[in-house]
Amino acid sequence: MLQLKYQPFELEFEYPFTTHKGTKTHQPTLITALGLANLTGFGEAPAISYYNVTVPDMIALLEEKRTMIERYALTDPHRFWHFLHHLIPGQHFLTCALDIAAWDLFAQMRRQPLYHLLGIKWDHTPLTDYTIGIDSTDNMLAKLQAHPWPVYKIKVGGTDDIDKLRALRLHTDAPFRIDANEGWTFEDAKFLLPELQKLNVTLVEQPLLRTEHDAMKELKQISPLPLYADESCQTEDQVKKCAEGFHGINIKLTKCGGITPAMRMIKEARELGLKVMIGNMNESTIGTAAIANLMPLLDEVDADGPLLLRQDVGEGLSYDNGIIKLSNRAGLGVRFTGLRDK
C-alpha cells in the first residue's frame, strides 16, 4: 500500500522575479511523496496564481482523494497517470507532482536512474539557460554580470525592452532566448523580430496571446527567428494545432500533467517536425530533476529553477556553466532535504 505525504513551502527568489504576468518574491510549491516499504519517490507542483493553482487547494484535494491514491497498486506509472487523470480531472499541476513521485519511486524499485528506465540514452544534452526577469536596465545588467552563463533567457514585455536588450548585448556574446509571455501585439512582433535577430537572439517564446492563432500562423511565415509555443501548448491535445503557428513547443511538466504526457508530447512534436524544449515553472531541485532526466530528448532546455531560488528543498543536481549533471542514483537522482538556504 502506498504512503502519501506532502509538504508545502514558500521558496524565496534570489531577486524579485518579474515577467509580463507580474512580480513575485517567493515561489509557493507543494512537494509530494509516495512511499512503499523503505523507498520514497518525490514530486513537485509549484503554485501559479494566473493558472488559479494554489497550494491549499492542492492539499485539500489530496486529502479528499488520499484513500484511493494510497490503495493504488503501483505496477506501471503510465497506468497510474491514467488513474489520476480520471480521479482528479483537469488538475494538471497536482497530477504532475504525483506522476513525478510515481516515476521516482518506480525507478528506485527497479534500481535504475529514471532516464535509463525510460530508455533514454544519456548523450547530447542541451545547455540550460539562466533567466533574467524584467527589471530596469541597470538591474538586469547586474544580474547578468553576477551570473556569467553560456546562454540567457530574457523576459520581456513591450517594445521598449529592445533598448534593454541592446544594452545587455554590449556586455556578453552569449546567445539570448526571448520570452514575451503573450506580451506583444502582431505589429510589435513584426517590428521586434528583425531587431532581435541582429542581437543574436536564437528563439522567441509565445510572442502573442494564445487566442491569436491566425495571427501566429501569419507571423510564423515572416519570422526570421524560430517561434516556440508556451501558453499556446499547455496540454497534449494542443500540440498539433501549434505546428501551424510555431516552429517549436515549450513543454511544462506542471501544465501538461507530468512526465507521462510530456513523453507523448515529445513524440508527437517530432512527428510534426517541431523543435522541443522543456521549461520550468521555478521548481526546486525536486521538480527540476524530472526535467533534467528528459534532456537528451530535447533541442533546448530551460531548467534553471534552482539557480533562481535563494532556497531549495533538494540536492543531487549540479550545474557547470549551463551543463546539468545528475547524480546517477536510482530514480530522479535527487534527495529531499527540507528547506535550506543555498
C-alpha positions in Angstrom: 0.0 0.0 0.0 1.3 3.4 -0.9 2.0 6.0 1.7 1.1 9.5 0.6 2.8 12.5 2.2 3.2 16.1 1.2 4.8 19.4 2.5 4.2 23.0 1.4 7.0 25.5 1.0 7.4 29.2 0.2 10.8 29.3 -1.6 12.5 32.8 -1.8 13.9 34.0 -5.1 17.4 35.5 -5.2 15.9 38.5 -7.0 12.3 39.6 -7.3 11.1 37.7 -10.4 9.1 39.7 -12.9 7.5 38.6 -16.2 4.7 40.1 -18.3 2.4 38.3 -15.9 3.6 40.1 -12.7 6.2 40.1 -10.0 6.9 37.6 -7.1 9.5 37.3 -4.4 8.7 33.8 -3.3 7.6 30.6 -5.2 4.9 28.6 -3.3 5.3 25.0 -4.0 4.0 21.6 -2.9 6.3 18.6 -2.5 4.5 15.3 -2.7 5.9 11.9 -1.6 4.8 8.3 -2.4 6.3 5.7 -0.2 6.4 1.9 -0.5 8.4 -0.2 2.1 11.7 1.7 2.6 11.6 3.6 -0.6 10.1 7.1 -1.3 9.6 8.9 -4.5 9.2 12.7 -4.6 7.4 15.1 -6.9 6.6 18.8 -7.0 3.8 21.2 -8.1 4.6 24.9 -8.0 1.5 27.1 -7.5 1.0 29.6 -10.2 -1.6 32.3 -9.5 -2.5 33.1 -13.1 -3.5 29.5 -13.6 -5.6 29.6 -10.4 -3.4 26.9 -8.8 -2.9 27.3 -5.0 -1.1 25.1 -2.5 -4.1 25.0 -0.1 -6.4 23.8 -2.9 -4.0 21.0 -3.9 -3.6 19.9 -0.3 -7.4 19.8 0.1 -7.7 17.6 -3.0 -5.0 15.3 -1.8 -6.8 14.8 1.5 -10.1 14.2 -0.3 -8.6 11.5 -2.5 -6.0 10.1 -0.1 -7.6 6.8 0.4 -7.9 6.0 -3.3 -4.4 7.1 -4.0 -2.9 5.1 -1.2 -4.8 1.9 -2.2 -3.4 2.0 -5.8 -1.0 -0.8 -6.6 1.9 0.9 -8.4 2.9 -1.6 -11.1 3.2 0.8 -14.0 3.5 4.6 -13.8 1.7 5.0 -17.2 -1.4 3.3 -15.7 -1.1 5.4 -12.5 -1.2 8.6 -14.6 -4.4 7.4 -16.3 -5.8 6.6 -12.8 -5.0 10.2 -11.7 -6.3 11.6 -14.9 -9.8 10.3 -14.1 -9.5 10.7 -10.3 -8.6 14.4 -10.4 -9.6 15.5 -13.9 -8.2 18.9 -15.0 -5.8 19.1 -12.1 -2.6 19.0 -14.2 -0.3 20.6 -11.6 -1.2 18.1 -8.8 -1.3 15.2 -11.3 2.2 16.2 -12.3 3.6 16.1 -8.8 2.1 12.7 -8.2 3.2 11.4 -11.6 6.8 12.5 -10.9 6.8 10.9 -7.5 5.5 7.7 -9.0 8.2 7.6 -11.6 10.8 8.4 -9.0 9.6 5.6 -6.8 9.1 3.1 -9.6 12.7 3.7 -10.9 14.0 3.2 -7.4 12.1 -0.1 -7.2 13.9 -1.1 -10.4 17.2 0.3 -9.1 17.7 2.4 -12.2 18.1 6.1 -12.9 14.8 7.4 -14.3 16.3 8.2 -17.7 17.6 4.7 -18.1 14.2 3.2 -17.1 12.6 5.4 -19.8 15.0 4.1 -22.4 16.8 7.4 -22.9 20.5 7.3 -23.8 22.4 9.9 -21.9 24.2 11.9 -24.5 23.8 15.2 -26.4 22.2 17.1 -23.5 21.4 20.7 -24.3 22.7 23.6 -22.2 20.2 25.1 -19.8 19.8 28.9 -19.9 19.8 31.3 -17.0 16.7 33.5 -16.8 16.8 37.3 -16.3 13.4 38.8 -15.3 12.0 42.1 -16.4 13.7 44.9 -14.5 15.5 48.2 -15.0 18.4 48.1 -17.4 20.9 48.6 -14.6 19.4 45.8 -12.5 19.2 43.4 -15.5 22.8 44.1 -16.3 23.8 43.5 -12.7 22.1 40.1 -12.7 23.8 39.2 -16.0 27.2 40.1 -14.6 26.6 38.3 -11.3 25.8 35.1 -13.2 28.1 34.6 -16.2 26.3 31.9 -18.4 26.6 30.5 -21.9 23.0 31.2 -22.8 20.4 33.5 -21.3 16.6 33.6 -21.3 15.4 37.1 -21.0 11.8 38.0 -20.1 10.3 41.0 -22.0 7.1 42.9 -22.1 6.7 45.8 -24.5 8.6 47.2 -27.4 10.7 49.4 -25.1 12.6 46.3 -23.9 14.6 46.3 -27.1 16.8 49.1 -25.7 17.4 47.0 -22.6 18.5 44.0 -24.8 20.8 46.2 -26.8 22.4 47.4 -23.6 22.8 43.8 -22.3 24.3 42.7 -25.6 27.2 45.2 -25.1 28.4 43.1 -22.1 28.1 39.4 -23.3 28.3 37.4 -26.5 26.1 34.6 -25.1 23.0 33.8 -27.1 19.7 35.2 -25.9 16.4 33.4 -25.8 13.5 35.9 -25.5 10.2 35.1 -23.7 7.4 37.5 -24.2 4.7 35.6 -22.2 2.0 36.8 -24.6 3.0 40.4 -24.2 3.2 41.6 -27.8 0.8 42.6 -30.5 1.2 41.4 -34.0 2.6 44.8 -35.0 5.0 44.7 -32.1 6.3 41.3 -33.2 6.8 42.4 -36.8 8.9 45.3 -35.6 10.9 43.4 -32.9 11.8 40.1 -34.6 14.2 41.5 -37.2 15.8 43.7 -34.5 16.2 40.7 -32.2 17.9 38.8 -34.9 20.6 41.4 -35.0 21.2 40.8 -31.3 22.0 37.1 -31.6 18.6 36.0 -30.3 18.1 32.3 -31.1 14.4 31.9 -30.4 11.3 33.7 -29.2 8.7 32.2 -26.9 5.0 33.0 -27.1 5.0 36.5 -28.7 1.2 36.8 -29.0 -1.8 35.8 -26.9 -2.7 32.1 -27.1 -6.0 33.1 -28.6 -4.4 34.7 -31.7 -3.9 31.5 -33.6 -4.4 33.0 -37.1 -2.0 35.9 -36.3 0.6 33.4 -35.2 0.2 31.4 -38.4 1.0 34.6 -40.3 3.8 35.6 -38.0 5.4 32.2 -38.5 5.6 32.8 -42.2 7.5 36.0 -41.9 9.6 35.5 -38.7 13.4 35.4 -39.2 13.6 33.6 -35.8 12.2 30.3 -34.5 9.0 30.8 -32.6 8.2 28.5 -29.6 4.7 28.0 -28.1 4.4 28.1 -24.4 1.0 29.3 -23.2 -0.4 28.0 -26.5 0.8 24.5 -25.8 -0.2 23.6 -22.3 -1.6 20.1 -22.8 -1.0 17.3 -25.3 -4.2 18.0 -27.3 -2.8 21.3 -28.4 0.5 20.1 -30.0 -1.0 19.5 -33.4 -2.5 23.0 -33.7 0.7 24.6 -32.6 2.5 23.2 -35.6 0.6 25.7 -37.7 1.8 28.8 -35.9 5.1 27.8 -34.3 8.4 26.2 -35.1 8.7 24.5 -31.7 7.0 23.9 -28.4 8.0 24.6 -24.8 6.5 21.8 -22.7 5.9 22.5 -19.0 5.5 19.3 -16.9 3.2 21.1 -14.5 0.9 22.3 -17.2 0.6 19.0 -19.2 0.3 16.8 -16.1 3.8 15.3 -15.7 6.4 13.1 -17.3 3.9 10.6 -18.8 2.1 13.1 -21.1 5.3 15.0 -21.7 6.8 11.9 -23.3 3.8 11.6 -25.6 4.0 15.3 -26.5 7.7 15.0 -27.4 6.9 12.0 -29.7 4.0 13.9 -31.4 6.1 17.0 -31.8 8.8 15.1 -33.5 6.4 13.5 -35.9 5.1 17.0 -36.8 8.6 18.4 -37.4 8.5 20.6 -34.3 11.5 21.5 -32.2 11.1 20.7 -28.5 12.0 22.5 -25.3 11.0 21.7 -21.7 10.8 24.7 -19.4 10.5 25.2 -15.7 8.0 27.0 -13.5 10.6 27.9 -10.9 10.6 24.4 -9.4 13.2 23.4 -6.8 15.7 20.7 -7.4 12.9 18.1 -7.0 10.8 19.2 -9.9 13.8 20.3 -12.0 15.3 16.8 -11.8 12.3 15.4 -13.7 13.1 17.9 -16.5 16.8 17.0 -16.4 16.1 13.3 -16.9 14.5 14.1 -20.2 17.2 16.4 -21.5 18.6 14.1 -24.2 15.2 14.1 -26.0 15.2 17.9 -26.3 16.6 20.6 -28.6 16.5 23.2 -25.8 16.1 23.1 -22.1 15.1 25.8 -19.6 15.8 24.1 -16.2 17.3 26.9 -14.1 14.7 26.9 -11.3 17.2 26.1 -8.6 19.6 28.8 -9.8 16.9 31.5 -9.4 15.9 30.5 -5.9 17.7 31.5 -2.7 16.2 28.4 -1.0 15.9 24.8 -2.1 14.4 21.6 -0.7 16.6 19.0 -2.5 20.1 18.1 -3.6 21.5 15.9 -6.4 21.7 18.2 -9.4 24.8 20.1 -10.3 25.3 23.0 -12.7 28.5 23.6 -14.6 28.4 26.6 -17.0 25.0 25.5 -18.4 25.6 21.8 -18.2 23.3 19.9 -15.8 24.8 16.8 -14.2 22.8 14.1 -12.5 24.0 12.0 -9.5 23.0 8.7 -11.3 21.3 7.5 -8.1 18.2 5.4 -8.8 15.0 7.3 -9.6 15.2 11.1 -10.2 18.7 11.0 -8.7 17.9 13.6 -6.0 17.2 13.6 -2.3 14.6 15.6 -0.4 16.4 17.8 2.2 13.7 20.0 3.5 14.0 23.8 3.4 17.6 25.1 3.3 19.3 28.2 2.2 21.8 27.8 -0.6 
